[in-house]
Amino acid sequence: MAVEMSASRLLAPYFGDSLFIWANLIGLILIYLSGGYWIGGRIADRWPQARLLYALTLSASAANAIVPFVAKPIMGVAIRGVEQVSAGAFLGSFGVTVLLFSLPVTILGTVAPFAIRLSMRKVESAGNISGGLYALSTIGSILGTFLPVFLLIPWIGTRDTMLAFAAVLAGISAVGLGAGAPLLILAALALPQGAIKPSAASIYETESPYHFIQVVQQPDGSRELMLNEGWAVHSIYKPGQIMTGGYWDYFSLAPWFGGSQTPRRALCIGSAAGTVPGQLIHFYPDIHVDGIEIDPKVVDIGRRLFGMNEANLTVYIGDGRPFLMTTKNHYDLIAIDAFRQPYIPFYLTTREFFQAASGHLTPHGDCRHHEG
């Protein structure tokens, strides 16, 4: 599970974090595990030796530690494929990258049948032994799911998370083999991280539990917020200039269409780094804007790099739909800026959602949304 969760974040800066990517990743990992179970059972019956099991887990740890270093140049081909509108280069690099996980995951799949075979002494205890090992395996899967997502990836990044888990696995293997391999993997942790997604225009990048986040600066000094593979710009900031030339500008016209030319309170669902709230506050100085953004790191970047420091802006960290279900506030304008390809939360496109939004409008309120 640690490999799977880390793999999703490794792929996100280049291929995105869409349902399509997750389906391919999960499906292929299940295929690799199935192959590993079959191979592990056959090997265990033929050579039921503990040292062989330790050798397999040590090999898996080494293969897992190599993946982030090998995958990076391969995924770089994907970026060139997008720039050149080459579907072959993009899909090919995605296929090769996912294929890189076949070796470590397949080897890890051999562990379960091998461990059961080594632990089995009598047929009468088969159920107890297999049940105990599966319970232990599930506990490991729980740790492998939560530790990377909630602690390690936000703290040390994807590459070092993969290396840390590889080092732990290598350490356990070394106990059985008396080898010093974990020291080599730990040494890899000392290597400079470098840029996750190198770009001459990039001035900042980081990872969060939700996204790979990148800020690029254009020759004219404007800054753009990119998430994951960077197919869409989620916020733009032009110092000393209010109009962006993009769809964000249209939200400021919404009060004129809704009959309330002097809105006092607005809600922006999907405020990102603050482009729409900043424009509303500029054109309607007496307005107070509530912004909803699910990723706290995006909010932090907005305040530090996108000038999102308006006194009459309150940003709430959370999801737009639960916010509407719990808030008692009413608004003259509700701007929904949560739709950017390929990330369109389906639960923000339903009739029930727009009914909930309508229920929080004042009598002269207006609800506008953007479909990117």
N, C-alpha and C positions, 0 to 999 in steps of 0.2 A: 504493500500500500504506500509506503514511503517513496518507492520508485515511481509509482503511478502518479501520486500527487506532485512530486517534483517534476516529472515529465510534462505535466500539463503546464507548469510555469515555465519550463525550459522552452516549450513550443510557442507560448503565448506571444512573446515579442515579435515573432516572425509569421506565425500562422493564425494567431487569434485564440480566443477562448470560447468559441461558439459551440453550440450543441453538436454540430457536425464534427468538430475536432474531438470533442469528448467521446462521441460515439465511436469514432475510428480508434482512438487511443484505448478505450476500455475493451472494445471488441478484439483488437489485436493482442492486447495483454492477456486476455482470456485464452486466445488461441495459443500463445506462447506457454502459458501455464498448463494448458491441456497437454501439449507436447512434453513438457517437463514431467508431469505426473506419469505419463506412459513410459518415458525413458527411465525415470527414477525407479519405477517398479521393476523394470527388467534388469537394471544394473544391480539393484539391491538384492534380488534373488540370486544373481550370478556371483556377485562379490560382496557379501554382507560384512563389510569391514568399516569400522568407525573412522579410520584414517582416510578412507576414500570419501566418506561424507564430509569430513572437515576440508579435504582438498577441493571438493565441489563448492562448498560455501566460500572458501578463500578465492576460488576462481570467479565466483559470482561477484564478490566484493570488488575484485580488481576490474572486472568488466564494467561494473556500475561506476567506478571511480573514473574510468577513461571516457565515458559517454559525454559529459559536458564539454570536455576539451575537443573531442572529435566532432561533436555536433555543431559547434559554433561556425566553423568555416563552411560546413555543408549548408547550414541555414542561411548563410550569407548569399548563397546562390538563389535562394527564394526571393530575396530583396531585389536582386538584379532581374529576376524573372518578372516581378511585378513592374519594375521600371521599364522593361522592354516589352511589356504585355505578352509575356511568354508563359502560357499555361503549363507547357511541358516542363520548364525549369522549376516553376513553383511546385507543381504536383510531384515532380521527381525528387526534389530536395525534401519535401514532406515525407514521401515514402521511404527515402533512405534514412532520414532522421528517426522515424518510428521503428524502422528495421534495426537500428542500433540497439534498441531495448530488447531485441529478441534473445540475444545471448544471455545477459544477466537474468532476465525474467524466466527464461526456459531452465536455466541452471537452478534458480531458486525453486522452481516447480518440482525439481527432483527431490527436494528435501523431505517433504511430507511422507511419501511412500517409503523413502529410505529410512526415515526415523521410526516409522511404524514397524518396518521389517527388523531393525536392530533391537527394538524394545520388546518384540514379541518373543515370549518364552513358551507359553502354552496357549492352545486354542481357546481354552476356557476363559482366558483373560483378555481376549482380543477386543471385546467391546469396551472394557474399562481402559485399556491402553490407548486405543484409537480415539476414544472420547476425550481422554485427558490431553492427548497431543493436539487434537482439534481445538479444544478450549484454550490451550496455551497459544496456539497459532492465531486464534481470534483475538486474544489479548494483545498479541504483537501487532495484528492488523489495526486494532484500535489506536495503539500508540503511534503506529506508522501513518495513520490518518490525521490525528489531531496535532501531534508534535510539529510536523512540517508546516501545517496551515496556520496554526495559532501562535507558534513560537519561533521556529527556526528560520523559515523563509523570510518573514518580516524582519528578523533580527540579523541573520548572517547571509541571506540571499540563497538563491536556488543552487548554484554550483557548490557552495560550501555545505549546504544541507545534504546534498547527495554524497559529498565526500565524508561528512560526519557519519552518516549511516553506513557507508562502505567501511569506514574505519572500525565501527562497532562490530560489524559482521566479521571483518578480518581479525579483530581481537579475539572474538569467540573461537574462530577457526584456529588461531595461533595457539590457543590453550591446548587444543587437541594435537596439533602438529609440532609444537615447540618452535614455531617460526617467528621471524621478526617483521613480517609483511606489514602489519598495521603502521609501523613507523614510516614506511614509504608513503602510505596514503595520508597520514597526518602531516608529512612534509609537504604534500600537495596543497594543504590548507594554507600554507605560508606563501604560496605563489600569489602575486598580485591579481586581484579580481579582473581589473580592466573593465572596459565598457561592455555592458550586456549586449547592446545593439549599436555598434559603432556607427557614427554619423558625423560628418563635418559640421552640420548645423545644430547638433545636439548640445545644449548647455546644461542639461540636468536629466538624470534618469534614476529611477528607484523601483522597487517592487512593493506591492501591498497584497493583502489577502484577496483583493478583488482584481487587480490589474498589474501589468507592467506599465509604468508611467514614464513618459518622455516629453521633455519640453524642447522644442527646436526654435531657433531664432533665424528669421529671414534677413536678407541683406538690407531691407528697409528698417530693421530694428524691431519689427513686430514679432511677437511670440505666439506659438501655437501649442496647444495641449494635445498630445497623441496618447492613445491607449492601446496597449497590446501591439497588434501588427501595424497600426498606424494608417489604416485605410481611411479614417475619417478624422477631421479636426473637431475636437469637442469643446474647445474654448479658444478665443483669440484675443490678444491684447496688443493695442497699438498706442504706445505712450504719446500723450498729447493729442490723441485723435479718438473721437467717440464712435463714429461710424466705421463699421468693419468691412462693408461691401459684401457681407454674407447674409445668410438667413436670419441671424440674430437681430439685425436692424428692424425686421418687421414687427417684432413683439412690441416695440415702442409705439406703434401705430394702433395697436389693439384697442386702447381705451376710446379712440375716436369712433371706432366701428361699434363699440358696445354702448355708446351713449354716455359714458362717464369720462369727460375730458380732463378731469382733475382727480384721478384715483388717489385714495389715501392709503390703501393697503393692497399689497400684491403678494402672490405666492408663486415661486418658481420651482417646479419639480424637475430636478436634474440640473442644479445650478452650476455644477462643475467648478471651473475656476472663476466664475463670476461675471461672464460677459453680459448676459441678459440683465441681471440685477444692477450692474454698473450703469448700463444704458438707461434703465428705467429711473434710477435715482438721479441721473444727470438731467433728463428731460422733465421729470416731475419731482422737484426738490423736496416737496413736503411728503412724499410717499414713504412708507416703510415696507421693506421687502423681507419676506421670510423665504430663505432658500433651503431646499432639501437636497442633500447630497449623501450618497451611501458610503463613499470612500473618504475617511478622514484625511488620508494623505493628499488627496486631490484638493481638499479644502486648505490644507497647510500650504500647498504649492500656490494656490490662488492668492493667498495672503502674502506670500513671500515674493512671487515672481509675476503676478498678474494684477497687482494694484487693488486687490479685493479687500479694502480696508474702510469701506464706507461706514459711517457711524449709524446710519439708519438701515443697516443690513444685519439680519440675524440668521445665521446658518445652523440648521439642525442636521445632525448626522443620523441618517436613517433612510428607510425606503419610502417612496412617495405614497404608495397605497396604504400601508399601515398608518402613516401620518394622517392621511385624510380620515381614516376610521377613528382616530383618537382625538384629534384637535377639535376645539370648540370655536376656533377663529373663523371669521368670514372675510371674504376678500372682494375687492372691486375688479381684480384681474387675477386669473390663474394661468400662468404660462407653463406649458409642459414641454420641456426640452430634453426629454429622455430617449428620444428616438434617433439613433445614429447607426447606420449600417456598419457591421452586421449585428449590432446589439440593440434589439428592440424587445424590451420585456413584455411578454405577451399579456401579462396581467394588468398592464397599463394601457391596453388597447380594447378592453372589454366594455360592454354597455354598462356593467355595474360600476366600473371605475369612473366613467364619465358622469354617471348619475351621482356618484359620491362627490365628484368635483363640483357638479352643478349645485349640490346641496350646501356647498360652502361659499356660494356667491352671494353678494349683497343684491338687493333688488335691481341695481343698475350694473351688476357685474358682468364680466365677459371671460370666457374660457377659450384660450387659443393654444394650439399645439403645433409642433413641427414634426414632419416625417422626413427624415434625412435618408 
